[in-house]
Amino acid sequence: MQRSEGRLTRALIMDPFAGISGDMFLGALVDLGLSPDWLRDFVGGLDLPVEVVVERADRSGISCGRVTFELPHEHAHRHLKDVLQIVDRSGASSEVRETAGRAFRLLAEAEAEVHGVSVDRVHFHEVGALDSILDVLCGIAAVSELGFETCFTRPVAVGTGTVRMAHGTFPLPAPATAKLLAGLPVRETGYPEECTTPTGAALVATLTEGRRAPAEVVYGRSGFGAGTRDPEGRPNALRLIECSVPDRSSTVVAVQADLDDMSPEYVAAARDALVEAGALDVALLSVDMKKGRRGVRLEALAPESSLTGVLDALFLHTTTIGARHWRVERAVLEREEETVEWRGQRIRRKRVWLPDGTSRSKPEFDDVIAAARALGLAPQEVRARLDGERTDPGDPDGVERT
């Protein structure tokens, strides 16, 4: 029996008020509670000549975590495949390896677009150095180690002026950084220096995908990671905040189309097609349309991730030539599902928990129908007996939970 809604999601808020880099991210994670011994063991498993240095640093009166890697100087300019090989042999979980791989692919795609070459031909310069590879891989693995289920971001600070890179001097934010920050909230600071590095931008883009924290969260601990510089008058640090987010509210997409030239049986088939495409619920409403024609309004709710599939199904299975869709917030009750054994039939039963702490439950309709057919009973009789269930194992009508 597992509750599927209403629990608290453990989340991480990335607050790059002064920018973000890979080492700032690791330092903040250590300040947040990441074990330095775990970090050393993880890096040690990579079989690289690296020493992990964990220390404290002061930035404008704020005590911060500081993580650096001591490693030999190298001249290697790695390609994406070389970086991914290091990720693959890390021994991290498949989820961590996949997420780290996605971060480096984002970096490669940004560099490729800047230089006008294919992704496979991109030479990683600064971000291909071992310390940058370790920043990304260790940072993503550490988020998993600390048990965060999702990440949010506040506006990412960017500086002004120029930065010296392998190909010359470029305006800030660096070209690849600007591309990586596309679609994310950004704050112009006016600080005359690089605030956010490509590595830091890739971490924000990969871990948060631009998600902003909900309006209501429950704060936990916070941690600060020190940047390399220590300018006067402002803390050059990254703040991370752990929080809990109730799952009672979630964002879904409403999809709506009006039909006046389809036979009812085909409208019903279209409803089934939308459900198969990922719609959570589909309703059919009678509407009056232009020229006095009677029509049907089809309304569906779907996760944002299923929007494209639901729209495709709508256009394929109906005669509509257009559809409306918009984001909506829904409130859901905490729920759990259990399977019960009744007269040799397995019946799923859904229970929801009300705000006052009480609950109500009902058996799944499809299972009631299947049991009625198997036992030669009327569906309403099966439902009535299940609702008045007795739990005495010796009673032939008793219900046994599995």
C-alpha positions as CSV (number, residue, x, y, z in Angstrom):
1,M,0.0,0.0,0.0
2,Q,1.6,3.2,-1.1
3,R,0.5,6.8,-0.9
4,S,1.0,8.6,-4.2
5,E,-0.1,12.2,-3.5
6,G,0.1,14.7,-0.8
7,R,3.5,13.8,0.5
8,L,6.3,16.3,0.8
9,T,8.9,16.5,-2.0
10,R,12.4,17.2,-0.8
11,A,13.7,20.0,-3.0
12,L,16.8,22.2,-3.5
13,I,16.5,25.9,-4.3
14,M,19.6,27.3,-6.1
15,D,20.0,31.0,-5.3
16,P,22.7,32.3,-7.6
17,F,22.4,35.9,-6.3
18,A,26.1,36.5,-7.0
19,G,26.4,33.9,-9.8
20,I,27.3,30.3,-9.9
21,S,30.3,28.1,-10.8
22,G,31.0,24.4,-10.3
23,D,33.2,24.9,-7.3
24,M,30.8,27.3,-5.7
25,F,28.1,24.6,-6.1
26,L,30.2,21.9,-4.5
27,G,31.2,24.2,-1.6
28,A,27.6,25.1,-0.9
29,L,26.6,21.4,-0.9
30,V,29.3,20.7,1.7
31,D,28.1,23.6,3.8
32,L,24.6,22.2,3.4
33,G,25.7,18.8,4.9
34,L,27.4,16.8,2.2
35,S,30.1,14.7,3.9
36,P,33.6,15.6,2.8
37,D,34.6,11.9,3.3
38,W,31.8,10.9,0.8
39,L,33.2,13.4,-1.7
40,R,36.7,12.1,-1.3
41,D,35.6,8.5,-1.7
42,F,33.5,9.4,-4.8
43,V,36.5,11.1,-6.5
44,G,38.8,8.3,-5.4
45,G,36.6,5.9,-7.3
46,L,37.3,7.7,-10.5
47,D,40.9,6.5,-10.6
48,L,42.2,10.0,-11.3
49,P,45.3,11.7,-9.8
50,V,43.1,14.2,-7.8
51,E,43.2,15.4,-4.3
52,V,40.1,16.9,-2.8
53,V,40.6,20.0,-0.6
54,V,37.6,21.0,1.6
55,E,37.9,24.1,3.7
56,R,36.1,27.1,5.0
57,A,36.2,30.6,3.5
58,D,34.8,34.0,4.5
59,R,33.0,36.1,1.9
60,S,31.9,39.5,3.3
61,G,31.3,38.0,6.7
62,I,29.5,34.8,5.5
63,S,31.2,31.5,6.4
64,C,31.1,29.4,3.2
65,G,32.2,25.9,2.1
66,R,35.0,25.8,-0.3
67,V,36.0,22.8,-2.5
68,T,39.0,22.7,-4.8
69,F,40.7,19.9,-6.6
70,E,44.5,19.6,-6.7
71,L,45.5,17.8,-9.9
72,P,48.4,17.8,-12.3
73,H,48.6,20.5,-15.1
74,E,47.3,19.0,-18.3
75,H,47.1,20.2,-21.9
76,A,44.3,17.9,-23.0
77,H,41.4,19.4,-25.1
78,R,38.8,16.7,-24.7
79,H,35.9,16.0,-27.0
80,L,32.4,15.2,-25.7
81,K,33.0,11.4,-26.1
82,D,36.1,11.7,-23.9
83,V,34.2,13.5,-21.2
84,L,31.3,11.0,-21.4
85,Q,33.8,8.1,-20.9
86,I,34.9,9.6,-17.6
87,V,31.3,9.9,-16.6
88,D,30.5,6.3,-17.6
89,R,33.3,4.8,-15.6
90,S,32.5,6.8,-12.5
91,G,30.6,4.0,-10.8
92,A,27.7,6.5,-10.1
93,S,24.1,5.4,-10.4
94,S,22.6,5.3,-13.9
95,E,20.4,8.3,-13.0
96,V,23.5,10.4,-12.0
97,R,25.4,9.3,-15.1
98,E,22.5,10.2,-17.3
99,T,22.0,13.6,-15.7
100,A,25.7,14.4,-15.9
101,G,25.8,13.3,-19.5
102,R,22.9,15.6,-20.3
103,A,24.8,18.5,-18.7
104,F,27.9,17.9,-20.8
105,R,25.8,17.6,-23.9
106,L,24.2,20.9,-23.2
107,L,27.7,22.4,-22.9
108,A,28.8,20.8,-26.1
109,E,25.7,22.0,-28.0
110,A,26.2,25.5,-26.7
111,E,29.9,25.5,-27.7
112,A,29.0,24.0,-31.1
113,E,26.5,26.7,-31.8
114,V,28.9,29.4,-30.8
115,H,31.7,28.1,-33.1
116,G,29.5,26.8,-35.9
117,V,30.8,23.2,-35.8
118,S,29.1,19.9,-35.0
119,V,28.8,18.7,-31.5
120,D,31.3,15.8,-32.1
121,R,34.0,18.3,-33.2
122,V,33.7,20.6,-30.2
123,H,36.9,20.8,-28.2
124,F,36.2,21.4,-24.5
125,H,38.7,23.9,-23.3
126,E,38.1,25.3,-19.9
127,V,35.1,23.0,-19.2
128,G,37.0,20.0,-20.5
129,A,39.6,20.4,-17.8
130,L,39.5,17.7,-15.1
131,D,38.4,20.2,-12.4
132,S,35.4,21.3,-14.4
133,I,34.4,17.7,-15.2
134,L,34.7,16.9,-11.5
135,D,32.6,19.9,-10.6
136,V,29.7,18.8,-12.7
137,L,29.9,15.1,-12.0
138,C,30.5,15.4,-8.3
139,G,27.8,18.1,-8.0
140,I,25.1,16.1,-9.6
141,A,26.1,13.0,-7.7
142,A,26.0,15.0,-4.4
143,V,22.5,16.2,-5.1
144,S,21.4,12.6,-5.4
145,E,23.4,11.6,-2.3
146,L,21.7,14.3,-0.3
147,G,18.3,12.9,-1.4
148,F,16.9,15.9,-3.3
149,E,14.1,14.9,-5.6
150,T,13.9,18.1,-7.6
151,C,15.6,21.5,-8.0
152,F,14.4,25.1,-8.4
153,T,16.3,28.2,-9.3
154,R,16.1,31.9,-8.5
155,P,17.3,34.5,-11.0
156,V,20.9,33.8,-12.1
157,A,23.3,36.8,-11.6
158,V,25.4,37.7,-14.6
159,G,28.2,40.3,-14.8
160,T,29.4,42.9,-17.3
161,G,32.7,43.6,-19.0
162,T,34.8,41.0,-20.7
163,V,36.4,37.7,-20.0
164,R,39.6,36.2,-21.4
165,M,39.1,32.7,-22.9
166,A,41.0,30.3,-25.1
167,H,39.8,31.9,-28.3
168,G,40.2,35.5,-27.1
169,T,38.4,38.2,-25.2
170,F,34.6,38.0,-25.1
171,P,31.8,40.1,-23.6
172,L,30.0,38.8,-20.5
173,P,28.2,36.7,-20.1
174,A,30.4,34.5,-22.1
175,P,28.7,33.3,-25.4
176,A,28.3,29.7,-24.3
177,T,27.0,30.8,-20.9
178,A,24.4,33.1,-22.5
179,K,23.1,30.2,-24.6
180,L,23.0,27.8,-21.6
181,L,20.9,30.4,-19.7
182,A,18.3,30.7,-22.5
183,G,14.9,30.2,-21.0
184,L,16.1,30.6,-17.4
185,P,15.5,33.7,-15.2
186,V,18.5,36.0,-15.2
187,R,19.4,39.1,-13.3
188,E,21.8,41.8,-14.6
189,T,24.0,42.8,-11.7
190,G,26.4,45.3,-13.2
191,Y,29.3,43.6,-11.5
192,P,32.4,44.1,-13.7
193,E,33.4,40.4,-13.7
194,E,32.3,37.0,-14.7
195,C,29.6,35.9,-12.2
196,T,28.3,32.7,-13.8
197,T,30.6,30.3,-15.7
198,P,29.5,27.9,-18.4
199,T,29.9,25.0,-15.9
200,G,27.6,26.8,-13.4
201,A,25.1,27.6,-16.1
202,A,25.0,24.0,-17.2
203,L,24.3,22.8,-13.7
204,V,21.4,25.2,-13.3
205,A,20.0,24.4,-16.7
206,T,20.3,20.7,-16.2
207,L,19.1,20.3,-12.6
208,T,16.3,22.9,-12.6
209,E,15.3,23.2,-16.3
210,G,14.3,26.8,-15.3
211,R,11.8,25.7,-12.6
212,R,10.9,28.4,-10.1
213,A,10.1,27.4,-6.6
214,P,6.4,27.3,-5.7
215,A,4.9,30.2,-3.8
216,E,4.7,28.2,-0.6
217,V,7.5,25.9,0.6
218,V,8.9,24.9,4.0
219,Y,12.5,25.9,4.4
220,G,15.1,23.6,5.9
221,R,18.9,24.2,6.1
222,S,20.8,26.6,3.9
223,G,24.4,26.5,2.7
224,F,26.9,28.9,1.1
225,G,29.6,28.1,-1.4
226,A,32.5,30.5,-1.8
227,G,33.6,31.9,-5.2
228,T,37.3,32.3,-5.9
229,R,37.3,36.1,-5.7
230,D,36.5,38.1,-2.5
231,P,35.4,41.6,-3.7
232,E,34.6,44.3,-1.2
233,G,31.1,45.2,-0.3
234,R,29.3,42.0,-1.5
235,P,29.5,38.3,-0.8
236,N,30.8,36.4,-3.8
237,A,28.9,33.2,-2.8
238,L,26.2,30.8,-4.0
239,R,23.4,30.0,-1.6
240,L,21.5,26.7,-1.6
241,I,18.3,26.2,0.4
242,E,16.8,22.9,1.1
243,C,13.0,22.9,1.3
244,S,9.9,20.7,1.4
245,V,7.2,21.2,-1.2
246,P,3.7,19.7,-0.6
247,D,2.4,17.8,-3.6
248,R,-1.2,18.9,-3.0
249,S,-1.0,21.3,-5.9
250,S,0.4,20.5,-9.3
251,T,0.4,22.1,-12.7
252,V,-1.4,20.5,-15.6
253,V,-2.5,21.6,-19.0
254,A,-6.1,22.0,-20.1
255,V,-6.8,21.2,-23.8
256,Q,-10.1,22.2,-25.4
257,A,-11.6,21.9,-28.8
258,D,-15.2,22.3,-30.2
259,L,-16.5,19.8,-32.7
260,D,-19.7,20.1,-34.8
261,D,-19.1,17.7,-37.7
262,M,-18.3,14.4,-36.0
263,S,-20.5,11.4,-35.3
264,P,-20.9,10.7,-31.6
265,E,-19.3,7.3,-31.7
266,Y,-16.2,8.7,-33.3
267,V,-16.0,11.4,-30.6
268,A,-16.0,8.7,-28.0
269,A,-13.2,6.9,-29.8
270,A,-11.2,10.2,-29.9
271,R,-11.7,10.5,-26.1
272,D,-10.1,7.0,-25.7
273,A,-7.2,8.1,-28.0
274,L,-6.5,11.1,-25.8
275,V,-6.3,9.0,-22.7
276,E,-3.9,6.6,-24.5
277,A,-1.8,9.6,-25.4
278,G,-1.4,10.6,-21.7
279,A,-4.5,12.7,-20.8
280,L,-5.4,12.4,-17.1
281,D,-9.1,13.0,-17.8
282,V,-11.3,13.8,-20.8
283,A,-14.8,15.3,-20.6
284,L,-17.4,15.7,-23.4
285,L,-19.8,18.7,-23.1
286,S,-22.8,19.6,-25.3
287,V,-22.5,23.1,-26.7
288,D,-24.4,25.4,-29.1
289,M,-22.2,26.5,-32.0
290,K,-22.5,28.9,-34.9
291,K,-25.4,28.7,-37.3
292,G,-27.4,27.0,-34.5
293,R,-25.6,23.7,-34.8
294,R,-25.3,21.4,-31.8
295,G,-21.7,20.4,-31.1
296,V,-19.4,18.8,-28.6
297,R,-16.7,20.5,-26.5
298,L,-13.9,18.1,-25.8
299,E,-11.9,19.1,-22.7
300,A,-8.8,17.2,-21.5
301,L,-6.4,17.6,-18.6
302,A,-2.8,16.4,-19.2
303,P,0.6,16.6,-17.7
304,E,2.8,19.2,-19.4
305,S,5.1,16.4,-20.6
306,S,2.2,14.8,-22.5
307,L,0.9,18.0,-24.1
308,T,2.4,17.3,-27.5
309,G,1.2,13.7,-27.6
310,V,-2.3,14.8,-26.6
311,L,-2.5,17.5,-29.2
312,D,-1.3,15.1,-31.9
313,A,-4.0,12.6,-30.9
314,L,-6.6,15.4,-31.0
315,F,-5.7,16.4,-34.5
316,L,-5.4,12.8,-35.7
317,H,-8.6,11.5,-34.2
318,T,-11.0,14.5,-34.6
319,T,-12.0,16.9,-37.3
320,T,-10.8,20.0,-35.5
321,I,-8.4,22.3,-37.1
322,G,-7.4,24.1,-33.9
323,A,-7.2,23.6,-30.2
324,R,-6.8,25.8,-27.1
325,H,-4.5,24.9,-24.3
326,W,-3.4,26.6,-21.1
327,R,-1.7,25.8,-17.8
328,V,-4.0,25.3,-14.8
329,E,-3.3,24.5,-11.1
330,R,-5.2,21.6,-9.5
331,A,-5.4,20.6,-5.9
332,V,-5.4,16.9,-5.2
333,L,-6.0,14.9,-2.0
334,E,-3.4,12.5,-0.6
335,R,-4.2,9.0,-1.8
336,E,-3.2,5.4,-1.5
337,E,-4.1,2.2,-3.3
338,E,-4.3,-1.3,-1.9
339,T,-5.3,-4.6,-3.4
340,V,-7.8,-6.8,-1.5
341,E,-8.7,-10.5,-2.0
342,W,-12.4,-11.1,-2.1
343,R,-13.9,-14.5,-3.1
344,G,-10.8,-15.3,-5.0
345,Q,-10.9,-12.0,-6.9
346,R,-8.3,-9.3,-6.7
347,I,-9.9,-5.9,-6.2
348,R,-7.9,-2.6,-6.2
349,R,-9.3,-0.1,-3.8
350,K,-8.4,3.6,-3.7
351,R,-8.4,5.6,-0.5
352,V,-8.2,9.4,-0.2
353,W,-7.4,11.4,2.9
354,L,-9.5,14.4,3.7
355,P,-8.2,17.7,5.2
356,D,-9.7,16.8,8.6
357,G,-7.6,13.5,8.7
358,T,-10.5,11.2,7.9
359,S,-10.6,9.1,4.8
360,R,-12.9,7.5,2.3
361,S,-12.4,4.7,-0.2
362,K,-14.0,2.9,-3.1
363,P,-13.1,-0.2,-5.2
364,E,-12.0,0.3,-8.8
365,F,-14.9,0.0,-11.2
366,D,-13.1,-2.2,-13.7
367,D,-12.3,-4.7,-11.0
368,V,-15.8,-4.7,-9.7
369,I,-17.1,-5.5,-13.2
370,A,-14.5,-8.3,-13.7
371,A,-15.4,-9.8,-10.3
372,A,-19.1,-9.6,-11.0
373,R,-18.7,-11.5,-14.3
374,A,-16.5,-14.1,-12.8
375,L,-18.9,-14.8,-9.9
376,G,-22.1,-14.4,-11.7
377,L,-23.3,-11.5,-9.5
378,A,-24.6,-8.0,-10.3
379,P,-22.0,-5.3,-10.2
380,Q,-23.9,-3.3,-7.7
381,E,-24.1,-6.3,-5.4
382,V,-20.4,-6.8,-5.5
383,R,-19.9,-3.1,-4.7
384,A,-22.3,-3.2,-1.8
385,R,-20.6,-6.2,-0.3
386,L,-17.2,-4.7,-0.7
387,D,-18.4,-1.4,0.9
388,G,-19.7,-3.4,3.8
389,E,-16.6,-5.6,3.9
390,R,-15.8,-7.8,6.9
391,T,-12.2,-8.7,7.6
392,D,-12.7,-12.1,9.4
393,P,-10.5,-14.5,7.4
394,G,-12.9,-17.3,8.2
395,D,-15.8,-15.5,6.6
396,P,-16.2,-16.5,2.9
397,D,-17.2,-12.9,2.2
398,G,-14.3,-11.5,4.2
399,V,-11.7,-9.3,2.6
400,E,-8.0,-10.1,2.8
401,R,-5.6,-7.3,2.0
402,T,-2.5,-8.1,-0.1
